[in-house]
Amino acid sequence: MELRQLKYFKEACERQNFSEAARVLHISQSTLSQQIKQLEDELDVLLFDRIGKRIAPTEAGCAFLPYAVRAIHDAEDGRQIIRDLKGIETGVLRIGVTYSMSPLLIAALKLFSEAHPKVKVEVTFATSEELLKRLDGSGPDFVLSFKPEGLADEFETIPLFSSQLNFIVHRSHPLAGLSSVTLKRLTQTPLILPARGFATREKVEELFRRHQMDLVACIEIDDVHTIIHALKSGQWGTILTQAAVRGEPELVQIPILCNDRLTSRGFLFWPQGTYRKKSALAFADFLLKVTGGR
């Protein structure tokens, strides 16, 4: 069993098409098919059902996939450990980040790239839910996100900051002059909200459930930057953290009147039990400096 075969198997599982997997891997389809067949022969089991041009992992393939992924990541960790021991600060740093953490990411990126120009940084934006699902040792090296409601203690975390949830409108909005807003008033106000899967959306929905109120989103968008841009029409409001609208002077932040704790905490999430490369630790230090944590 070779590492490249495991990589080919993983890509084929994700693409569910040998042609697409081969294109991504920059090999011929015949080479991919041959390597998968050799792996199946060695394991003495079919890993894929061939359905016309499509493929699907068999029960055995699904069972084998997490072990293949772990082997690939362990090999990458081993190579990174050797690089770090040699003091070579090269390689790739993979960061997962939610849209509302963009200002923090950009500030830390500037410092990091000046100090470590040879390290390539790959940034993936998605919802908290999507990113944390991929933080299994095979995806990002770490994730920057607010902590979703009810998240199990399956990750190692570094707290970065707390940010207040506010009602956000453009200064041209009819409610921009309010000094505060009630939950009831918010149920009567046209809102654009982050799509489900965002930690902020989960926190807002939980807040209204506790008060037995229905919060209706006129529009749901899975990109905070687009929400902020849409607010500039003066037609809608939203509920976001202060951190999400940092550097937006035309937006008005209005406190929400209630006795609940309306702060969201931003964290750096690590996968448990994996090697933390030097570049990732260095980036974490810059994050803490930017947020005043160190």
C-alpha positions in Angstrom: 0.0 0.0 0.0 1.5 3.3 -1.1 0.8 6.8 0.1 0.0 8.0 -3.5 -2.6 5.2 -3.8 -4.3 6.5 -0.6 -4.2 10.1 -2.0 -5.8 8.8 -5.3 -8.4 6.9 -3.3 -9.3 9.9 -1.2 -9.7 12.2 -4.3 -11.8 9.6 -6.0 -14.1 9.4 -3.0 -14.5 13.1 -2.9 -15.1 13.6 -6.7 -17.0 10.3 -7.2 -15.7 10.4 -10.7 -12.4 8.9 -11.9 -12.0 11.5 -14.8 -12.5 14.5 -12.5 -10.2 13.0 -9.8 -7.5 12.3 -12.4 -7.7 15.8 -13.7 -7.3 17.3 -10.2 -4.4 14.9 -9.5 -2.7 15.7 -12.9 -2.5 12.1 -13.9 -4.2 10.1 -16.6 -7.5 8.3 -15.8 -5.9 5.0 -16.7 -3.2 5.6 -14.2 -5.7 6.4 -11.5 -7.9 3.4 -12.3 -4.8 1.1 -12.3 -3.7 2.4 -8.9 -7.1 2.0 -7.4 -7.3 -1.5 -8.8 -4.0 -2.4 -7.2 -5.2 -1.0 -3.8 -8.4 -3.1 -4.1 -6.4 -6.2 -4.9 -4.1 -5.7 -1.9 -7.1 -5.1 0.4 -9.0 -7.9 -1.3 -12.2 -5.9 -1.4 -14.0 -3.5 -3.8 -13.7 0.1 -2.7 -15.9 1.6 -5.4 -19.1 0.6 -7.2 -18.8 1.6 -10.9 -22.0 3.0 -12.1 -21.6 4.1 -15.7 -19.3 7.1 -15.7 -19.9 7.7 -12.0 -18.4 5.9 -9.0 -19.5 5.6 -5.4 -17.6 4.2 -2.4 -18.8 0.8 -1.3 -19.4 0.1 2.4 -15.8 -1.0 2.6 -14.6 2.1 0.9 -16.5 4.4 3.3 -15.1 2.4 6.2 -11.5 2.7 4.9 -11.7 6.4 4.0 -11.1 7.9 7.4 -8.0 5.7 7.9 -6.6 6.7 4.5 -7.2 10.3 5.3 -5.4 9.9 8.7 -2.5 8.2 7.0 -2.1 11.0 4.5 -2.2 13.6 7.2 0.2 11.8 9.4 2.7 11.6 6.5 2.3 15.3 5.9 2.8 16.0 9.7 6.0 13.9 9.6 7.4 15.9 6.7 6.4 19.1 8.4 8.2 18.0 11.6 11.4 17.4 9.7 11.1 20.9 8.0 10.5 22.5 11.4 13.5 20.7 12.9 15.7 22.0 10.1 14.4 25.5 10.8 13.0 25.8 7.2 10.0 28.0 7.3 8.5 27.1 4.1 5.5 25.0 3.1 1.8 25.7 3.2 -0.3 27.1 6.0 -4.0 26.3 5.6 -6.5 28.6 7.5 -10.2 28.2 7.7 -12.1 31.4 8.7 -15.6 32.6 8.9 -16.5 35.7 7.0 -17.1 37.9 10.1 -13.5 37.3 11.2 -12.0 38.8 8.0 -10.7 42.0 9.6 -8.8 40.0 12.2 -7.4 37.7 9.6 -6.2 40.5 7.4 -4.5 42.3 10.2 -2.6 39.1 11.3 -1.8 38.1 7.7 0.0 41.4 7.1 2.3 40.8 10.2 2.8 37.1 9.4 3.7 37.6 5.7 6.3 40.3 6.6 7.9 37.9 9.1 7.6 34.7 7.1 7.5 35.5 3.4 8.4 32.0 2.2 5.3 30.4 3.7 2.4 30.0 1.4 -1.0 30.8 3.0 -4.2 29.2 1.8 -7.4 30.7 3.2 -10.8 29.1 3.0 -14.0 31.0 3.9 -17.1 29.1 5.0 -19.6 28.9 7.8 -18.6 27.9 11.3 -20.4 24.6 10.9 -18.8 23.8 7.6 -15.3 24.7 8.7 -15.4 22.8 12.0 -16.6 19.6 10.2 -13.4 19.8 8.1 -11.2 20.3 11.1 -10.5 16.6 11.4 -6.7 16.6 10.8 -7.1 16.5 7.0 -8.4 20.0 6.3 -7.3 23.4 7.6 -4.5 23.6 10.1 -6.8 25.7 12.3 -10.1 27.6 12.1 -11.0 31.2 13.2 -14.6 31.3 14.2 -17.1 32.4 16.8 -18.1 29.4 19.0 -21.3 27.8 17.8 -24.1 27.2 20.4 -23.8 23.7 22.0 -20.5 22.8 20.4 -19.0 19.7 21.9 -15.6 19.8 23.5 -13.9 18.0 20.6 -11.5 20.8 19.7 -8.6 22.5 21.4 -9.2 26.3 21.5 -7.5 29.6 22.1 -9.8 32.4 23.1 -9.1 35.6 21.0 -11.8 38.2 21.9 -15.4 38.8 22.8 -17.7 40.9 20.6 -21.1 42.3 21.3 -24.1 41.4 19.2 -25.9 44.5 17.9 -28.7 45.6 15.6 -26.8 47.0 12.6 -28.2 49.5 10.0 -26.9 52.0 7.6 -27.1 55.6 8.8 -29.8 56.3 6.2 -32.1 53.6 7.7 -35.3 54.9 9.5 -34.2 53.3 12.8 -30.6 54.6 12.7 -31.4 57.3 15.3 -32.5 54.7 18.0 -30.3 54.5 21.1 -31.4 50.9 21.7 -33.9 48.4 20.2 -36.2 45.8 21.8 -36.5 42.2 20.7 -40.1 42.8 19.8 -39.2 45.7 17.6 -36.7 43.5 15.8 -39.4 40.9 15.0 -41.3 43.7 13.2 -38.2 44.9 11.2 -37.1 43.7 7.8 -33.8 41.8 8.4 -31.1 40.3 6.4 -29.4 37.5 8.5 -26.5 35.2 8.0 -27.5 31.8 6.7 -27.9 28.9 9.0 -24.6 27.3 9.9 -23.1 30.7 11.0 -22.4 30.8 14.8 -24.0 34.3 14.9 -27.2 33.1 13.3 -27.4 30.2 15.8 -26.9 32.5 18.7 -29.6 35.0 17.5 -32.1 32.2 16.9 -31.5 30.8 20.4 -32.0 34.2 21.9 -35.4 34.6 20.3 -36.4 31.1 21.2 -35.7 31.7 24.8 -38.0 34.7 24.7 -40.6 32.7 22.7 -40.5 35.1 19.8 -40.4 34.4 16.1 -37.6 36.1 14.2 -38.2 36.2 10.5 -35.4 36.8 8.0 -36.6 38.5 4.8 -33.3 37.5 3.2 -30.6 35.0 4.2 -27.1 35.4 2.8 -24.1 33.1 3.4 -21.6 36.0 3.0 -21.3 38.7 5.6 -19.6 41.1 3.2 -22.7 40.9 0.9 -25.0 41.6 3.9 -22.9 44.7 4.8 -23.1 45.9 1.2 -26.9 45.3 1.1 -27.4 47.4 4.3 -26.1 50.5 2.4 -29.4 50.7 0.6 -31.0 51.8 3.9 -33.8 49.2 3.5 -32.8 46.5 5.8 -31.1 45.8 9.1 -29.2 42.9 10.4 -27.8 41.4 13.7 -24.1 40.9 13.7 -21.1 41.2 16.1 -19.1 44.4 16.4 -16.2 42.6 15.0 -18.0 41.8 11.7 -18.6 45.5 10.9 -15.3 46.9 12.1 -14.1 49.6 9.7 -17.6 50.4 8.4 -18.1 54.0 9.5 -21.4 54.4 7.6 -23.1 51.6 9.6 -24.8 52.3 13.0 -24.5 49.8 15.8 -27.6 49.8 18.0 -27.6 47.9 21.4 -30.3 45.2 21.8 -32.4 45.6 25.0 -32.6 42.3 27.0 -31.1 40.7 30.1 -29.3 38.0 28.1 -25.6 37.9 27.5 -25.2 39.1 24.0 -21.5 38.6 23.4 -20.0 36.1 21.0 -16.5 34.8 21.7 -14.0 34.4 18.9 -11.7 31.4 19.1 -8.9 29.8 17.2 -9.8 26.1 16.9 -7.2 23.3 16.6 -7.9 19.7 15.7 -7.1 17.5 18.6 -4.0 15.3 18.7 -2.3 16.7 15.6 1.1 18.2 15.1 1.1 22.0 15.2 3.5 23.3 12.6 5.8 26.2 13.4 4.1 28.5 10.9 0.7 27.8 12.5 2.0 28.6 16.0 3.6 31.8 14.6 0.3 32.8 13.1 -1.5 32.2 16.4 1.0 34.5 18.1 0.2 37.3 15.6 -3.5 36.8 16.1 -3.1 37.2 19.9 -1.0 40.3 19.3 -3.7 41.8 17.0 -6.4 41.1 19.6 -4.4 42.2 22.5 -4.3 38.7 24.0 -0.5 38.7 24.2 
